[in-house]
Amino acid sequence: MASTMQSDIDIARAATLKPISAIGERLGLAADSLIPYGRNKAKLEPAALAGLGGRPDGKLILVTAMTPTPAGEGKTTTTVGLGDALNRIGKRAAICLREPSLGPCFGQKGGAAGGGYAQVVPMEDINLHFTGDFHAIGAAHNLLAAMLDNHVYWGNALALDTRRITWRRVVDMNDRALRDIVASLGGVANGFPRQTGFDITVASEVMAILCLATGLDDLERRLAAIVVGETRERQAVTAGDLKAAGSMAVLLKDALLPNLVQTLENNPAFVHGGPFANIAHGCNSVMATRTALKLADYVVTEAGFGADLGAEKFFDIKCRKAGLSPDAAALVATVRALKMHGGVAREALGREDVRAVERGLANLGRHLANMRRFGVPVAVAINRFVDDTPAELEAARRFCQAQGVEAHVCTHWAEGGAGAEALARTIVGLAESATQRFKPLYGDDMPLWDKARTIAQSIYGAADIAADAAVKNQFERYQRAGYGWFPVCMAKTQYSFSTDPNAKGAPEGHVIQIREARLAAGAEFIVAICGDVMTMPGLPRVPAAEAIRLDERGQVRGLF
């Protein structure tokens, strides 16, 4: 296996990028179908998108993963590597990824554009401001907040009960100090003081709406449906009531257009939208996925964090809403993650421990069983790290074989698409086999509370769900108000099947405590906030921001 001592950013800078028009040409897009943002990134013209409707769809491939650990699994890296590998074996393939949030980039996780020789580029742009989509989403979200408070200040004709305002503000940065605040202090001229707070932009309902909208009309319809609070009589007040949807759509009209970039191997990549999977629905935009399916024979996309969060929401929310039917899936595993789920501390991961791998395989097995519930054929991508031993890799491969699942040791981090060709051939075989019998986990008509319980019991291995009376009543109120057909978006720690991030492996019999229910009427789902998960993360003790800087040539250092 080839190796490299270069950082991801050094590899990205050494790459020879093609003009974005050349990448568009590979998809059959004329130069005037693109809106260039510099030389290496572009958005697609609305007219070009409108002209794709009559084309047949390509095959849709999901990349998901076992439960993540601090050791890293490389799901995005595998998505890029698999896309490159499909192109290497003669398939016209494109990848669809989410845009990274500034919060993790400057916090703990780092960038999210792949790694090694399986990256999307320009990496620095993608990880930082990119085409400005997140800024537009934050501006539209906060415009609604400003219009809400302004409406109350100027007489409150809609009779909003200020105790029941649910619309918070957002910023795309981890900032625990903003989780709970008091706004409008300082006297009469500043409005009516009230308790509120901030969420991170990737948890914004506007982000979810942009990623689920099918066009400008659908975008504005969904924005108008956002519920910002209630009257004393518990009647919903919406963004449409505040006459905010039109101006919000104006801010978002360019952000709605998919972004086109390329991989290190000059293959097309759509990077668009970015909801987190632990606190939102964790998928790139429907617009980007549908566009890619019309332009490519194979589309490889990812869903955030492990399959219990990202894949479940991809299937039960995105595919349900967009009418998508995935053809196959690749589930990413690593020896390092298996050992951590088998009880090995992070500092000891470099030592061979086959027994720990075998113990940790319970986590992978749970995810494989869960994927079967959705009727999508799956292969396992064992993303190889340099200190993995042959015995450890063989233990993982044998386990998958016993499960009736083909597993491939992949070396795309070091070798690019060449390191994932075997996986690509297996995925093609699965996608062409007609064994796909995709179905969501639950039906639209199942009551909301039962939907949450079904996810917890079927996917998390829980005995049940629980909540205090106020939260249960909120579920019942949403049901009576006509939202019962919505799917449920579980907001939960990504590090465990339970709500305890330290419960590794495949815990069973636990109870998922739901502490809050939030209505996302425009996105058309209910958010069930479980355990201690936060919709506004904080920075770690030593944030990545401390090591990020400009060097003497004005180039970014320390980003990844």
C-alpha positions as CSV (number, residue, x, y, z in Angstrom):
1,M,0.0,0.0,0.0
2,A,1.3,3.4,-0.9
3,S,1.8,5.9,1.9
4,T,2.2,9.6,2.3
5,M,3.6,11.9,5.0
6,Q,1.9,14.9,3.4
7,S,-1.0,16.6,5.1
8,D,-4.4,16.6,3.3
9,I,-4.0,20.3,2.6
10,D,-0.5,19.8,1.0
11,I,-1.9,16.9,-1.2
12,A,-4.8,19.1,-2.2
13,R,-2.5,22.0,-3.2
14,A,-0.3,19.7,-5.2
15,A,-3.2,18.5,-7.3
16,T,-3.7,19.6,-10.9
17,L,-7.3,20.9,-11.1
18,K,-9.2,21.1,-14.3
19,P,-11.3,24.2,-15.2
20,I,-14.8,23.7,-13.8
21,S,-16.1,23.9,-17.3
22,A,-14.2,20.7,-18.2
23,I,-15.8,19.0,-15.2
24,G,-19.2,20.1,-16.4
25,E,-18.4,18.8,-19.9
26,R,-17.9,15.3,-18.4
27,L,-21.5,15.4,-17.3
28,G,-22.7,16.7,-20.6
29,L,-23.1,20.3,-19.4
30,A,-22.3,23.2,-21.7
31,A,-20.2,26.0,-20.3
32,D,-23.2,28.3,-20.2
33,S,-25.0,25.9,-17.9
34,L,-22.6,26.8,-15.1
35,I,-22.3,29.9,-13.0
36,P,-18.5,30.0,-12.2
37,Y,-17.3,31.0,-8.7
38,G,-13.7,31.4,-9.7
39,R,-11.9,28.7,-11.8
40,N,-12.6,25.6,-9.8
41,K,-16.2,25.8,-8.5
42,A,-19.6,26.7,-10.0
43,K,-23.3,26.6,-9.4
44,L,-25.7,25.2,-12.0
45,E,-27.9,27.6,-14.0
46,P,-31.6,27.3,-13.2
47,A,-32.3,26.8,-16.9
48,A,-29.9,23.9,-17.0
49,L,-31.6,22.2,-14.1
50,A,-35.0,22.7,-15.7
51,G,-33.9,20.9,-18.8
52,L,-33.0,17.6,-17.0
53,G,-36.5,16.5,-16.2
54,G,-37.0,14.0,-19.0
55,R,-33.7,12.1,-18.5
56,P,-33.7,8.6,-16.7
57,D,-32.1,8.4,-13.3
58,G,-28.8,6.7,-12.6
59,K,-28.1,4.3,-9.8
60,L,-28.1,5.8,-6.3
61,I,-25.4,4.5,-3.9
62,L,-25.4,5.4,-0.2
63,V,-22.2,5.4,1.9
64,T,-22.8,5.1,5.6
65,A,-20.7,3.8,8.5
66,M,-20.5,2.0,11.8
67,T,-20.8,4.0,15.0
68,P,-18.1,6.7,14.8
69,T,-15.3,7.0,17.3
70,P,-12.7,9.7,18.0
71,A,-10.3,7.6,16.0
72,G,-12.1,8.5,12.8
73,E,-13.7,6.2,10.2
74,G,-13.2,8.1,6.9
75,K,-16.8,8.0,5.5
76,T,-16.3,11.0,3.3
77,T,-12.9,9.7,2.2
78,T,-14.6,6.4,1.2
79,T,-17.4,8.2,-0.6
80,V,-14.8,10.1,-2.7
81,G,-12.7,7.0,-3.2
82,L,-15.6,4.9,-4.3
83,G,-16.7,7.6,-6.8
84,D,-13.2,7.8,-8.2
85,A,-13.1,4.0,-8.4
86,L,-16.4,3.7,-10.3
87,N,-15.0,6.1,-12.8
88,R,-11.8,4.1,-13.1
89,I,-13.7,0.9,-13.9
90,G,-15.6,2.7,-16.7
91,K,-18.7,4.0,-15.1
92,R,-19.8,7.6,-15.4
93,A,-20.1,8.5,-11.7
94,A,-20.6,11.6,-9.6
95,I,-20.5,12.1,-5.9
96,C,-22.8,14.1,-3.7
97,L,-21.6,15.4,-0.3
98,R,-22.6,17.9,2.3
99,E,-20.9,21.2,2.8
100,P,-18.7,21.4,6.0
101,S,-19.8,23.6,8.9
102,L,-17.3,26.1,10.3
103,G,-18.1,24.9,13.8
104,P,-16.3,21.5,13.5
105,C,-13.6,23.0,11.2
106,F,-12.5,25.3,14.0
107,G,-13.6,23.0,16.8
108,Q,-12.6,19.3,17.0
109,K,-13.6,17.3,14.0
110,G,-11.6,19.3,11.4
111,G,-12.4,19.6,7.7
112,A,-14.9,17.4,5.9
113,A,-13.7,17.2,2.3
114,G,-12.2,13.7,2.4
115,G,-8.6,12.9,3.1
116,G,-5.3,11.7,1.6
117,Y,-5.7,11.0,-2.1
118,A,-9.5,10.8,-1.8
119,Q,-10.5,14.4,-1.5
120,V,-12.8,17.0,-3.1
121,V,-11.1,20.2,-4.1
122,P,-10.5,23.1,-3.7
123,M,-10.3,21.8,-0.2
124,E,-9.7,25.2,1.5
125,D,-12.7,26.8,-0.1
126,I,-15.0,23.9,0.6
127,N,-14.1,23.9,4.2
128,L,-14.3,27.6,4.7
129,H,-16.8,30.0,3.0
130,F,-17.2,28.1,-0.3
131,T,-20.0,29.7,-2.4
132,G,-21.6,31.4,0.6
133,D,-24.5,29.0,1.0
134,F,-24.3,28.8,4.8
135,H,-24.1,32.5,5.2
136,A,-27.2,32.9,3.1
137,I,-29.0,30.3,5.2
138,G,-28.0,32.0,8.4
139,A,-29.1,35.4,7.0
140,A,-32.5,34.1,6.0
141,H,-33.0,32.4,9.3
142,N,-32.0,35.5,11.3
143,L,-34.1,37.8,9.1
144,L,-37.1,35.8,10.2
145,A,-36.0,36.2,13.8
146,A,-35.6,40.0,13.3
147,M,-39.0,40.3,11.6
148,L,-40.6,38.3,14.4
149,D,-39.2,40.6,17.2
150,N,-40.0,43.7,15.1
151,H,-43.6,42.5,14.7
152,V,-44.0,42.2,18.5
153,Y,-42.3,45.6,19.0
154,W,-44.8,47.4,16.6
155,G,-48.0,46.2,18.3
156,N,-48.0,42.4,17.9
157,A,-51.1,42.3,15.6
158,L,-50.8,38.5,15.4
159,A,-51.1,38.2,19.2
160,L,-47.9,36.1,19.6
161,D,-47.4,34.9,23.1
162,T,-43.8,35.9,23.8
163,R,-43.5,33.0,26.3
164,R,-44.3,30.6,23.4
165,I,-41.9,31.9,20.7
166,T,-39.9,29.0,19.5
167,W,-37.8,30.5,16.7
168,R,-34.2,31.0,17.9
169,R,-31.3,32.6,16.0
170,V,-28.3,30.7,14.4
171,V,-24.6,31.2,13.8
172,D,-22.3,28.7,12.1
173,M,-19.8,28.4,14.9
174,N,-19.6,26.3,18.1
175,D,-20.4,28.8,20.9
176,R,-21.8,27.5,24.1
177,A,-22.2,31.0,25.5
178,L,-25.1,31.5,23.1
179,R,-27.1,28.4,23.9
180,D,-29.4,30.3,26.3
181,I,-29.6,34.1,26.4
182,V,-31.9,37.0,27.2
183,A,-32.5,39.3,24.3
184,S,-33.8,42.9,24.0
185,L,-32.3,44.2,27.2
186,G,-31.5,47.9,27.5
187,G,-34.9,49.7,27.6
188,V,-38.1,50.3,25.6
189,A,-36.4,51.1,22.4
190,N,-34.9,47.6,22.2
191,G,-38.2,45.7,22.4
192,F,-39.5,43.3,24.9
193,P,-37.0,41.2,26.9
194,R,-37.4,37.5,26.6
195,Q,-35.4,34.3,27.0
196,T,-34.1,32.8,23.8
197,G,-30.9,31.3,22.3
198,F,-28.9,30.3,19.3
199,D,-28.5,27.0,17.4
200,I,-25.7,26.2,15.0
201,T,-26.6,27.0,11.4
202,V,-26.5,23.3,10.4
203,A,-29.4,22.7,12.9
204,S,-31.5,25.4,11.4
205,E,-34.9,24.4,9.9
206,V,-34.0,26.7,7.0
207,M,-31.0,24.5,6.3
208,A,-33.3,21.4,6.4
209,I,-35.8,23.2,4.1
210,L,-33.1,24.2,1.6
211,C,-31.9,20.6,1.5
212,L,-35.4,19.1,1.0
213,A,-36.8,21.6,-1.4
214,T,-37.3,20.6,-5.0
215,G,-37.3,24.1,-6.5
216,L,-38.0,27.8,-5.7
217,D,-41.7,27.4,-5.4
218,D,-41.4,24.5,-3.0
219,L,-38.7,26.4,-1.1
220,E,-41.0,29.4,-0.6
221,R,-44.0,27.2,0.3
222,R,-41.9,25.4,3.0
223,L,-40.5,28.7,4.3
224,A,-44.0,30.1,4.7
225,A,-45.0,27.0,6.7
226,I,-42.3,27.5,9.4
227,V,-44.0,27.8,12.8
228,V,-42.3,30.5,14.9
229,G,-44.5,30.4,18.0
230,E,-48.1,30.4,19.3
231,T,-50.7,32.7,20.6
232,R,-52.2,32.5,24.1
233,E,-54.9,30.3,22.6
234,R,-52.1,28.0,21.3
235,Q,-52.7,28.9,17.6
236,A,-49.6,28.5,15.4
237,V,-48.0,31.7,14.0
238,T,-46.0,31.1,10.9
239,A,-43.3,32.8,8.7
240,G,-46.1,33.3,6.2
241,D,-48.2,35.1,8.8
242,L,-45.2,37.5,9.3
243,K,-44.9,38.0,5.5
244,A,-41.3,36.8,5.7
245,A,-41.2,33.9,3.3
246,G,-40.7,36.0,0.1
247,S,-37.7,37.9,1.4
248,M,-36.2,34.8,2.9
249,A,-36.5,33.1,-0.5
250,V,-34.7,36.0,-2.1
251,L,-31.7,35.5,0.2
252,L,-31.7,31.8,-0.7
253,K,-32.4,31.7,-4.4
254,D,-28.7,31.3,-5.3
255,A,-27.9,29.1,-2.3
256,L,-30.6,26.6,-3.6
257,L,-28.5,26.0,-6.8
258,P,-26.2,22.9,-6.5
259,N,-22.4,23.5,-6.3
260,L,-20.1,21.6,-8.7
261,V,-16.5,20.9,-7.8
262,Q,-14.1,18.0,-8.5
263,T,-12.1,15.2,-6.9
264,L,-8.4,15.0,-6.9
265,E,-8.9,12.6,-9.9
266,N,-10.9,15.3,-11.7
267,N,-14.2,13.5,-11.3
268,P,-17.5,15.5,-10.7
269,A,-18.6,16.2,-7.2
270,F,-21.8,18.1,-6.0
271,V,-21.2,19.6,-2.6
272,H,-24.4,21.2,-1.4
273,G,-26.2,21.7,1.9
274,G,-25.0,20.5,5.3
275,P,-27.4,19.5,8.1
276,F,-25.8,17.6,10.9
277,A,-27.0,14.0,11.4
278,N,-26.9,14.0,15.2
279,I,-29.1,17.1,15.5
280,A,-30.7,17.3,12.0
281,H,-31.4,15.0,9.1
282,G,-27.8,14.7,7.9
283,C,-28.0,14.6,4.1
284,N,-27.0,16.7,1.2
285,S,-29.6,18.5,-0.8
286,V,-32.4,16.8,-2.8
287,M,-31.6,19.3,-5.6
288,A,-28.0,18.1,-5.9
289,T,-28.9,14.4,-5.7
290,R,-31.6,14.6,-8.3
291,T,-29.4,16.7,-10.6
292,A,-26.6,14.2,-10.3
293,L,-28.9,11.2,-10.9
294,K,-29.9,12.9,-14.2
295,L,-26.3,13.5,-15.3
296,A,-24.5,10.4,-14.1
297,D,-25.0,6.6,-14.4
298,Y,-23.9,6.2,-10.7
299,V,-24.3,8.7,-7.9
300,V,-22.5,8.1,-4.6
301,T,-23.7,10.0,-1.6
302,E,-23.1,9.9,2.1
303,A,-25.3,10.3,5.2
304,G,-23.8,11.7,8.4
305,F,-22.3,9.8,11.2
306,G,-23.2,6.1,11.7
307,A,-26.0,4.2,10.0
308,D,-28.2,4.5,13.0
309,L,-28.5,8.2,12.5
310,G,-27.4,9.2,9.0
311,A,-28.7,6.2,7.0
312,E,-31.9,6.0,9.0
313,K,-32.7,9.6,8.3
314,F,-31.5,9.3,4.6
315,F,-34.0,6.4,4.2
316,D,-36.9,7.6,6.4
317,I,-36.7,11.4,5.7
318,K,-34.8,12.2,2.5
319,C,-35.8,9.2,0.4
320,R,-39.4,9.3,1.6
321,K,-39.8,13.1,0.9
322,A,-37.9,13.0,-2.5
323,G,-39.2,9.7,-3.8
324,L,-35.7,8.3,-4.0
325,S,-35.0,4.6,-4.0
326,P,-31.3,3.7,-3.3
327,D,-29.9,0.8,-5.2
328,A,-27.0,-0.3,-2.9
329,A,-25.0,0.8,0.1
330,A,-21.4,0.7,1.3
331,L,-21.0,0.5,5.1
332,V,-17.6,1.9,6.2
333,A,-15.7,0.2,9.1
334,T,-12.2,0.5,10.4
335,V,-10.1,-1.8,12.6
336,R,-9.4,1.2,14.9
337,A,-13.1,1.8,15.5
338,L,-13.8,-1.9,16.0
339,K,-11.1,-2.0,18.6
340,M,-12.5,1.1,20.4
341,H,-15.9,-0.6,20.5
342,G,-14.2,-3.7,21.8
343,G,-12.9,-1.7,24.8
344,V,-9.4,-0.5,23.7
345,A,-8.4,3.0,24.7
346,R,-7.5,5.4,21.9
347,E,-3.8,5.6,23.0
348,A,-3.5,1.8,22.6
349,L,-5.0,1.5,19.1
350,G,-1.6,1.0,17.5
351,R,-1.1,-2.4,19.1
352,E,-2.5,-5.5,17.5
353,D,-5.6,-6.8,19.4
354,V,-7.6,-9.3,17.4
355,R,-9.8,-10.2,20.4
356,A,-10.9,-6.5,20.7
357,V,-11.7,-6.4,17.0
358,E,-13.9,-9.5,17.5
359,R,-15.7,-7.9,20.4
360,G,-16.2,-4.6,18.5
361,L,-17.8,-6.5,15.6
362,A,-21.0,-6.5,17.5
363,N,-21.4,-2.9,16.6
364,L,-20.8,-3.6,12.9
365,G,-23.2,-6.5,13.1
366,R,-26.0,-4.3,14.5
367,H,-25.6,-1.8,11.6
368,L,-25.7,-4.6,9.0
369,A,-28.9,-6.0,10.5
370,N,-30.4,-2.5,10.5
371,M,-29.5,-1.9,6.9
372,R,-31.4,-5.1,5.9
373,R,-34.5,-3.7,7.5
374,F,-34.6,-1.1,4.7
375,G,-34.2,-3.7,1.9
376,V,-31.0,-2.2,0.4
377,P,-28.2,-4.6,-0.5
378,V,-24.9,-3.6,1.3
379,A,-21.2,-4.3,1.1
380,V,-18.6,-3.4,3.8
381,A,-15.7,-1.1,3.0
382,I,-12.9,-1.7,5.6
383,N,-11.0,1.6,5.4
384,R,-7.4,0.6,6.1
385,F,-5.1,2.5,8.4
386,V,-1.3,2.1,8.3
387,D,-1.1,0.3,11.6
388,D,-3.9,-2.3,10.9
389,T,-2.5,-5.8,10.9
390,P,-3.4,-8.7,8.5
391,A,-4.9,-10.7,11.4
392,E,-7.1,-7.8,12.5
393,L,-8.3,-7.2,8.9
394,E,-9.0,-10.9,8.4
395,A,-11.1,-11.1,11.5
396,A,-13.3,-8.3,10.2
397,R,-13.5,-9.8,6.7
398,R,-14.4,-13.3,8.1
399,F,-17.2,-11.8,10.2
400,C,-18.7,-10.1,7.2
401,Q,-18.5,-13.2,5.2
402,A,-20.4,-15.1,7.9
403,Q,-23.0,-12.4,7.8
404,G,-23.4,-13.0,4.0
405,V,-21.9,-9.6,3.2
406,E,-18.9,-9.0,0.9
407,A,-16.2,-6.9,2.5
408,H,-13.2,-5.3,0.9
409,V,-10.1,-3.8,2.5
410,C,-9.9,-0.3,0.8
411,T,-6.7,1.8,0.5
412,H,-8.2,4.9,-1.3
413,W,-6.7,7.2,1.3
414,A,-3.2,6.3,0.1
415,E,-4.0,5.2,-3.5
416,G,-7.0,7.2,-4.5
417,G,-9.7,5.4,-6.6
418,A,-7.3,2.5,-7.4
419,G,-7.5,1.5,-3.8
420,A,-11.3,1.0,-3.9
421,E,-11.8,-0.7,-7.3
422,A,-12.8,-4.1,-5.8
423,L,-15.4,-2.3,-3.7
424,A,-16.7,-0.5,-6.8
425,R,-17.1,-3.7,-8.7
426,T,-19.1,-5.3,-5.8
427,I,-21.3,-2.2,-5.5
428,V,-22.0,-2.3,-9.3
429,G,-22.9,-6.0,-8.9
430,L,-25.3,-5.2,-6.1
431,A,-26.9,-2.2,-7.8
432,E,-27.4,-4.2,-11.0
433,S,-28.7,-7.4,-9.3
434,A,-32.3,-6.2,-8.9
435,T,-32.3,-7.4,-5.2
436,Q,-33.2,-4.0,-3.9
437,R,-36.5,-3.9,-2.1
438,F,-36.3,-0.5,-0.5
439,K,-38.9,0.5,2.0
440,P,-38.9,3.0,4.9
441,L,-38.9,1.7,8.5
442,Y,-42.4,2.9,9.2
443,G,-45.5,4.2,7.4
444,D,-46.7,7.8,7.2
445,D,-49.9,6.9,9.1
446,M,-48.1,5.5,12.2
447,P,-48.5,7.9,15.2
448,L,-45.6,10.2,16.0
449,W,-44.8,8.7,19.3
450,D,-44.8,5.2,17.8
451,K,-42.5,6.3,15.0
452,A,-39.9,7.5,17.6
453,R,-40.4,4.2,19.5
454,T,-40.0,2.1,16.3
455,I,-36.7,3.9,15.5
456,A,-35.4,3.4,19.1
457,Q,-36.4,-0.3,19.3
458,S,-35.6,-1.4,15.8
459,I,-32.5,0.6,15.1
460,Y,-31.0,1.5,18.5
461,G,-31.8,-1.8,20.2
462,A,-33.7,0.1,23.0
463,A,-36.3,-1.4,25.2
464,D,-38.5,1.7,24.9
465,I,-38.6,5.5,24.8
466,A,-39.5,7.8,27.7
467,A,-40.3,11.4,28.3
468,D,-41.9,13.6,30.9
469,A,-45.6,14.5,30.7
470,A,-45.0,17.8,28.9
471,V,-43.0,16.2,26.1
472,K,-45.6,13.5,25.6
473,N,-48.3,16.1,25.5
474,Q,-46.4,17.9,22.9
475,F,-46.3,14.8,20.7
476,E,-50.0,14.4,21.1
477,R,-50.6,18.1,20.3
478,Y,-48.6,17.7,17.1
479,Q,-50.6,14.6,16.2
480,R,-53.9,16.4,16.7
481,A,-52.8,19.5,14.8
482,G,-52.4,17.5,11.6
483,Y,-48.6,16.8,11.7
484,G,-49.0,13.1,12.4
485,W,-47.9,12.1,8.9
486,F,-44.4,13.7,9.4
487,P,-41.4,11.5,9.9
488,V,-39.4,11.8,13.2
489,C,-35.9,13.1,13.2
490,M,-34.0,11.8,16.2
491,A,-31.4,14.2,17.7
492,K,-29.1,11.9,19.7
493,T,-25.4,11.4,20.4
494,Q,-23.6,9.9,17.4
495,Y,-21.2,7.9,19.6
496,S,-23.5,5.1,20.7
497,F,-26.8,3.3,19.9
498,S,-27.9,4.6,23.3
499,T,-28.0,8.2,24.7
500,D,-24.8,7.5,26.7
501,P,-21.8,8.3,24.4
502,N,-19.6,6.0,26.5
503,A,-21.8,2.9,25.8
504,K,-19.8,1.3,23.1
505,G,-20.5,-1.8,21.0
506,A,-24.2,-2.8,20.6
507,P,-26.0,-2.0,23.9
508,E,-29.5,-3.5,24.3
509,G,-32.4,-2.9,26.6
510,H,-31.7,0.8,27.3
511,V,-34.4,3.5,27.4
512,I,-34.1,6.5,25.0
513,Q,-35.1,9.6,27.0
514,I,-36.7,12.3,24.8
515,R,-36.3,15.6,26.6
516,E,-37.8,17.9,24.0
517,A,-39.9,17.8,20.8
518,R,-39.6,20.5,18.2
519,L,-41.9,21.1,15.2
520,A,-40.2,21.7,11.8
521,A,-43.4,22.4,9.9
522,G,-41.5,23.7,6.8
523,A,-39.1,20.8,6.7
524,E,-42.0,18.5,7.4
525,F,-40.6,16.5,10.3
526,I,-40.6,16.4,14.1
527,V,-37.3,16.7,15.9
528,A,-37.1,14.5,19.0
529,I,-34.1,15.7,21.1
530,C,-32.7,12.9,23.2
531,G,-30.4,12.7,26.2
532,D,-27.9,15.4,26.5
533,V,-27.3,16.3,22.8
534,M,-27.0,20.0,22.1
535,T,-28.2,21.9,19.1
536,M,-25.4,24.5,19.8
537,P,-22.1,22.7,20.3
538,G,-19.2,24.1,22.3
539,L,-15.5,24.3,21.5
540,P,-13.2,21.6,23.1
541,R,-10.6,22.5,25.6
542,V,-8.0,22.8,22.8
543,P,-10.0,23.9,19.7
544,A,-8.6,23.3,16.2
545,A,-8.8,27.1,15.7
546,E,-5.6,27.4,17.9
547,A,-3.5,25.7,15.2
548,I,-5.1,27.3,12.1
549,R,-3.1,30.3,10.7
550,L,-1.8,32.0,7.6
551,D,1.9,31.3,6.8
552,E,4.4,33.8,5.4
553,R,3.0,33.3,1.9
554,G,-0.6,34.0,3.0
555,Q,-1.6,30.3,2.7
556,V,-3.8,28.5,5.3
557,R,-2.1,26.1,7.6
558,G,-3.5,23.7,10.2
559,L,-6.9,23.4,8.6
560,F,-6.6,19.6,8.1
